Each structure stands twice: as C-alpha cells, then as structure tokens.
Amino acid sequence: MSTKDWIEKDYYKVLGVSKDASADEIKKAFRKIARENHPDQNPDNAAAEKRFKEASEANSILSDAKKRKEYDDARKLFGGGGFRFPGSGGGSGRGGAPTAEDLFRQAQGGAGDFGDIFGGLFNRGSGGRTSTGGRGPRRGTDVEGEVTLDFTDAVAGKTVPIQMVSTDACSACHGTGARAGTMPKVCPTCHGSGMTTSTSGGVFAVSEPCVDCRGRGLIVEDPCPVCNGSGRAKSTRTMQVRIPAGVTDGQRIRIKGKGGAGENGGAAGDLYVIVHVLPHPVFGRSGDNLTVSVPITFTEAALGAQIEVPTLNGLPVRLKVPAGTPNGRTFRARGKGIPRKDGTPGDLLVTVEVVVPSELSEDARSALQAYADKASEPDPRAGLGA
C-alpha cells in the first residue's frame, strides 16, 4: 500500500464507526466484519475477501493509538485546507486546499513537518531535517581479542587481562572531526539527518546514507590533523575479562558493551574474545568429560586390582579393575570432569592400557610358561582361518 492510498482511504467508514469511536467499538466492528467475510467462511467469494482485507487494513491502523493519531493528523491537514508548502500559493484542490497529488508531489521539497507525520508510520524520515534536528545515535564498533589458557585454567575458568585496540572518540577534536577551535557544519544536502530520500513516481520513498557527509550529518571543512577528520582515533586499553569454566579451544565469547564507544549517545559495541587452550600432558577432553589413559600390568588385568587414578585437581580416586579386564576398556569416575553450563560436573573417563613387559627374568619366564601350560587357553585366532 502506498502512502498516497493510505491518506485517501477513510478507515472509519470502512469499519462503519465514527471518528471518535473508542478502541472497544473499533475492535467490535472489525470482529463483526471479519466473522461475516472471512475467506474460510466464504470460499471463492471475491467480494467478501476484498471486504475482509479492507477491514483488516483499517483495523491495523485504528487499533494502534500512535498510528491512529498520525492518521488523524494527516487527514486533518489534507481535508482542512490549512496546509501550505513553502513558496506555493496554495494547492490545486478546491478552495486552495492541496490535493493528495499536491501533497506527494511536493513533500520532498521542504515540507519537513509533513514528512515527520508519515515518518513514524512508514518507518522513514522526510528528505528535510529530521525531527531530532541532528544526527542520531550510532553504535560503537565491535572489538575482537585473543587469549591463550592452560588446560587447567580453561576447565576451572579464569580472569585474564586482555589488551584491546579500538577506535574511540579522538582526544584532540573530542569526536567532532574538526580542527581544535573550529566546528563542523550541518550537511546542506541531508540537513544533518545523515540520510537522503529519493522518490519513485512521486509516491514511494527510498532512504539511504547521504553521499556528501557519508551518513554523519556533518561536513568538516578544516579536518583535525590527528584523526584526519574522522573523529575517531585508535586507543589501547587493558581489560580484565572473566573466562567461564569449561571453555573449549577456539570458542568465541561475547562480552556485551565492552567494545568501541558509541557516538551521540549510541550504545557501545561488544567485545569478542577467541580462546585458545593449550593441550595437557595427561588429560584430554570429550565434551564435558575429561579423559585419561592409565597403564595397568598384565597381572592386574587378569586377576583384578584396586588402582589409583589421577584427577585434574591433583586428588587421586581409587578405581576397581575387575578380573579379566581387556586392554582398552573405559571406566567412568562420576563427577570428576568439566563443569557443565548448569553447574553440575561431567565425568572422568578412564581407559586402561595393559602393559606387556619387554623383558622377563628366567623365573618370571618359567612361571609364565607354567601358567600357559596349565591354562590351556583356546586359540584366539581360530576364527581367522579361511
């Protein structure tokens, strides 16, 4: 729907209510029309479908207090004949009142207040000066940093200093971009709004950053020699950042509001910290679980044993290895892993590795041979034959 169509439609008439109708009266009128003309109740009825769409459009404006006021104000300007464009002798409508065609043909020619009326409803400003009379707030830039942690610190969490380089307001010109003692001037093209609006066919408006001031709303005639007129300068600062427990290698952490400073009251940007975790000589990681490989002897694997297993905090736990444990079997020590997001700890996964002695004494060899003779073990490779 174009802005021209919007101002020419009488939404009160569409819903069959008076101009001073209450919000409840508008709601009841729309519901009645919707029930009678809903497409589901009137299949293949073009007239009912059109009526339903018109009522929905009217309700979307009149049921919103802000939009309704803007609509009423615009209708008064159009119907009352009191609106005049600068430099004009009146509209082409009857009695000197501007017609809808007059309004939209000339709206970009200096009728700033008229543009403000429609700006809120259609989410755009006019081609003239905005209602704020200057540049709007601008969000600060996001800043990225890196930190390297030991494996233990990554599991437990740690507060670390991070040096950041960001662009803040230039200290020499205080962010104006102009040489000390001078001031920038309001951009004559966009009148300080930072945006220009072009129309297509005199009805549809498209806003884009002003090419003359590059969206700043200001023109610097005598640039600051420190920042070359940008109003921004690189600054280095050190910040203490808390790295949460359980962070993984390569994880990107966002810290809201700790990036570059905003302009004109705009919010600060965010800080993104990329974490690098050094490997541990003993422990590994699988999700929220720690992993460790523990060697055991052939005798312990065959007969069973109680062994001590190291943990990341240095306090060992006792683990029962059942008799006949095969090489590579994994056991679970609950609660000895990495803190999860809900605060509960993961587990420690212990994988045993049976160590075969590389050398045997004569007595040990004789004893082992005696075991082999008495065990009468079946051939473990019998199933591999063709």
C-alpha positions in Angstrom: 0.0 0.0 0.0 1.4 3.4 -1.0 1.4 6.5 1.3 -1.0 8.2 -1.2 -3.5 5.3 -0.9 -3.2 5.5 2.9 -4.2 9.1 3.2 -7.1 8.9 0.7 -8.8 6.0 2.5 -11.4 6.6 5.1 -10.8 3.8 7.6 -13.6 4.9 9.9 -16.0 4.5 7.0 -14.6 1.0 6.2 -15.3 -0.2 9.7 -18.6 1.7 10.0 -17.6 3.7 13.1 -17.5 7.4 13.9 -14.2 9.3 14.1 -14.4 9.5 17.9 -15.1 5.8 18.3 -13.5 4.1 21.3 -10.9 1.3 21.0 -13.6 -1.3 22.0 -16.0 0.0 19.4 -13.3 -0.3 16.7 -12.5 -3.9 17.9 -16.1 -5.0 17.9 -16.8 -3.5 14.5 -13.7 -5.3 13.0 -14.6 -8.6 14.6 -18.1 -8.5 13.2 -16.9 -7.8 9.6 -14.2 -10.4 10.0 -16.7 -13.1 11.0 -19.0 -12.3 8.2 -16.4 -12.0 5.4 -13.6 -14.4 6.4 -12.3 -16.3 3.4 -12.7 -19.6 5.2 -16.4 -18.9 5.6 -16.8 -17.5 2.1 -14.7 -19.6 -0.3 -14.5 -18.3 -3.9 -16.2 -15.1 -2.9 -14.1 -12.3 -4.2 -16.3 -9.5 -2.8 -16.1 -11.0 0.8 -12.4 -11.4 0.5 -11.9 -7.8 -0.6 -14.1 -6.6 2.3 -12.1 -8.7 4.8 -8.8 -7.3 3.6 -10.1 -3.7 3.7 -11.3 -4.2 7.3 -8.0 -5.8 8.3 -6.1 -2.9 6.9 -8.3 -0.3 8.7 -8.1 -2.2 12.0 -4.3 -2.3 11.8 -4.2 1.5 11.8 -7.1 2.4 14.1 -6.4 -0.2 16.7 -2.9 1.3 17.2 -3.1 4.5 19.2 0.1 6.0 17.7 -0.8 5.1 14.1 -4.3 6.3 14.6 -3.1 9.8 15.8 -0.8 10.1 12.9 -3.5 9.1 10.5 -6.0 11.6 12.0 -3.4 14.4 11.9 -2.6 13.7 8.3 -6.3 13.6 7.4 -6.9 16.9 9.1 -4.1 18.5 7.1 -5.5 17.1 3.9 -9.1 17.9 4.5 -8.9 21.2 6.4 -7.2 23.2 3.6 -4.7 24.7 6.1 -1.6 23.0 4.8 0.7 25.0 2.6 4.0 24.2 1.1 6.8 26.8 1.3 6.8 29.0 -1.7 3.5 27.9 -3.0 0.4 29.9 -3.4 -1.9 27.1 -2.3 -2.9 23.7 -3.7 -4.7 22.8 -6.8 -7.6 21.4 -5.0 -11.0 23.1 -4.5 -10.8 26.2 -2.2 -7.0 26.3 -2.4 -6.6 23.1 -0.3 -3.8 20.8 -1.6 -4.9 17.5 -3.1 -3.3 14.2 -2.4 -1.4 14.6 -5.7 -0.1 18.0 -4.5 1.0 16.6 -1.1 3.1 13.8 -2.5 4.4 15.7 -5.5 5.9 18.4 -3.2 6.5 16.5 0.1 10.2 16.3 -0.7 10.6 20.0 -1.5 10.8 21.3 2.1 7.7 20.1 3.9 9.7 18.7 6.8 6.9 18.6 9.3 4.7 16.8 6.9 7.4 14.2 6.4 7.7 13.7 10.1 4.0 12.9 10.3 4.4 10.0 7.9 7.9 9.0 9.1 6.7 7.2 12.2 4.0 5.2 10.5 6.1 4.1 7.5 9.4 3.9 9.3 11.2 6.5 7.2 12.1 10.2 7.5 11.5 13.0 5.1 14.1 14.5 2.8 14.4 17.5 5.0 15.7 17.9 8.6 14.6 15.1 10.9 12.5 15.9 13.9 15.5 15.4 16.2 17.3 18.2 14.3 20.6 16.4 14.0 22.5 13.1 13.8 21.1 10.1 15.6 23.0 7.8 18.0 25.5 5.5 16.4 26.5 2.1 17.9 30.2 1.6 18.6 32.3 -0.9 16.8 32.8 -4.5 17.9 36.3 -5.4 19.1 37.9 -8.7 18.9 40.7 -10.1 21.1 42.5 -13.4 21.8 43.7 -15.2 24.9 45.6 -18.4 25.5 44.9 -20.5 28.5 46.4 -23.6 30.2 44.2 -26.6 30.0 43.5 -26.5 33.8 42.5 -22.8 33.7 40.2 -23.5 30.8 38.4 -26.2 32.8 38.2 -24.1 36.0 37.7 -20.6 34.5 39.9 -17.7 35.0 40.1 -13.9 34.9 42.7 -12.7 32.5 43.9 -9.3 31.3 43.2 -8.6 27.6 44.8 -5.7 25.7 42.4 -4.2 23.2 42.9 -1.8 20.3 39.7 0.0 19.4 38.5 3.3 17.8 37.2 5.8 20.4 36.5 9.5 20.1 39.6 11.4 19.1 41.0 13.2 22.1 42.2 16.2 20.0 38.8 17.1 18.5 36.6 15.3 21.0 35.0 13.3 18.2 33.9 16.2 16.0 36.5 15.6 13.3 37.2 19.3 13.1 40.5 21.0 14.0 40.6 22.3 17.6 38.9 25.7 17.7 36.6 25.0 14.8 33.3 23.2 14.4 31.9 21.1 11.6 28.8 22.5 9.8 25.5 20.8 9.2 25.4 19.0 5.9 23.4 21.1 3.4 22.3 18.0 1.4 20.7 16.0 4.2 20.2 18.9 6.7 22.0 16.9 9.4 20.0 13.8 9.2 22.7 11.7 7.6 20.1 10.3 5.2 18.7 11.4 1.8 15.4 10.3 0.4 14.5 9.7 -3.3 11.1 9.0 -4.7 9.9 6.7 -7.4 6.9 8.1 -9.3 6.3 10.7 -6.6 4.9 8.1 -4.2 7.4 5.5 -3.0 10.3 6.9 -0.9 13.7 5.2 -0.5 16.1 6.4 2.2 19.9 5.9 2.0 23.0 7.4 3.6 23.9 10.8 2.4 26.8 10.6 -0.1 28.2 14.1 0.8 28.6 13.5 4.5 28.7 9.7 4.4 25.9 9.4 6.8 27.4 11.6 9.6 25.1 14.6 9.0 28.1 17.0 9.3 30.7 18.4 6.9 34.2 19.0 8.2 35.8 21.9 6.3 39.0 22.1 8.4 39.8 18.4 9.4 41.5 17.5 12.7 45.2 16.7 11.9 45.2 13.9 14.4 42.3 11.8 13.1 42.1 13.3 9.6 38.6 14.4 10.1 37.1 11.0 11.1 36.5 12.0 14.7 37.9 8.6 15.7 41.3 7.5 16.9 42.9 4.2 17.8 43.2 3.6 21.6 44.8 0.8 23.5 43.4 -0.4 26.8 43.7 -3.4 29.1 40.6 -5.0 30.4 40.1 -7.8 33.0 37.9 -10.4 31.4 36.4 -13.4 33.1 36.7 -16.6 31.0 33.9 -19.0 32.1 34.7 -22.5 33.3 34.6 -25.2 30.7 35.6 -23.1 27.7 36.7 -25.0 24.7 39.6 -24.4 22.3 38.6 -21.9 19.6 35.4 -20.8 21.4 34.3 -17.2 20.8 33.0 -15.4 23.9 30.8 -12.3 23.6 31.1 -9.6 26.3 28.3 -7.1 25.7 29.0 -3.4 25.8 32.8 -3.7 26.2 33.7 -2.8 22.6 34.2 0.6 21.0 32.4 3.6 22.4 29.2 4.8 20.6 28.6 8.2 19.1 25.9 10.7 20.0 24.7 8.6 22.9 24.8 5.4 21.0 25.4 2.1 22.7 29.0 0.7 22.9 29.9 -2.2 20.7 30.7 -5.7 22.0 33.9 -7.4 22.8 34.6 -10.9 21.3 37.3 -13.0 22.9 38.7 -16.0 21.0 40.1 -18.6 23.4 43.0 -20.9 22.6 43.5 -23.8 25.0 46.9 -25.5 25.4 47.0 -29.3 25.5 47.5 -31.1 28.8 50.3 -33.8 29.0 48.0 -36.3 30.8 44.3 -35.3 30.3 42.2 -34.9 27.3 38.6 -33.8 26.8 35.4 -35.2 25.3 32.6 -32.7 25.6 32.0 -32.1 29.4 34.1 -35.2 30.3 37.8 -35.4 31.0 39.7 -38.4 29.5 42.8 -40.1 30.8 44.7 -43.3 29.8 46.1 -45.3 32.7 48.5 -48.2 32.3 48.0 -51.5 34.2 50.0 -54.7 34.3 49.0 -58.0 32.8 48.6 -59.4 36.3 46.3 -56.6 37.3 44.2 -57.0 34.2 44.0 -60.8 34.7 43.5 -61.0 38.4 41.8 -57.7 39.0 43.1 -54.8 41.2 42.4 -51.6 43.0 44.3 -48.8 41.3 44.7 -45.0 41.9 43.8 -42.7 39.1 45.0 -39.1 38.9 42.4 -36.2 38.6 42.9 -32.7 37.3 42.7 -31.2 40.8 45.5 -33.4 42.0 43.5 -35.6 44.3 43.5 -39.2 43.0 40.5 -41.5 43.0 40.5 -45.3 43.6 39.2 -47.4 40.7 38.3 -51.1 40.9 39.6 -53.1 37.9 37.7 -56.3 37.6 39.5 -59.6 36.9 39.7 -60.3 33.2 39.7 -56.7 32.1 40.7 -56.4 28.4 43.0 -53.8 27.1 41.3 -50.5 26.1 38.3 -50.9 28.4 37.0 -47.5 29.7 35.7 -46.9 33.2 33.8 -43.8 34.4 34.6 -41.8 37.6 31.5 -39.7 38.1 31.7 -36.0 39.0 35.4 -35.6 38.2 35.0 -33.9 34.8 34.4 -30.4 33.5 31.7 -28.1 34.9 28.6 -28.0 32.7 26.6 -24.9 31.9 24.1 -25.8 34.7 26.9 -26.0 37.2 27.0 -29.8 37.5 30.3 -31.6 36.8 31.0 -34.0 34.0 32.8 -37.3 34.5 36.3 -38.6 34.2 36.6 -41.4 31.5 39.5 -43.7 32.4 40.8 -46.0 29.7 43.2 -48.8 30.8 46.1 -49.9 28.7 47.6 -53.3 29.5 51.4 -53.1 29.6 53.3 -56.1 28.3 56.8 -56.4 29.8 59.6 -56.1 27.2 61.9 -58.3 29.3 61.4 -61.2 31.7 63.7 -62.8 34.2 64.2 -66.6 34.0 62.0 -67.2 37.0 59.2 -65.0 35.6 59.5 -66.7 32.2 59.3 -70.1 33.8 56.3 -69.1 35.8 54.5 -67.6 32.8 55.2 -70.7 30.8 53.8 -72.9 33.6 50.7 -70.7 33.5 50.3 -71.1 29.8 50.6 -74.9 30.1 48.0 -75.1 32.8 45.6 -72.5 31.4 45.0 -74.5 28.2 43.7 -71.3 26.5 41.8 -71.7 23.2 43.5 -70.3 20.1 42.3 -66.7 20.0 42.9 -66.6 16.2 41.0 -69.7 15.4 38.2 -67.7 13.8 40.5 -66.0 11.3 41.1 -69.1 9.2 39.8 -69.2 5.6 
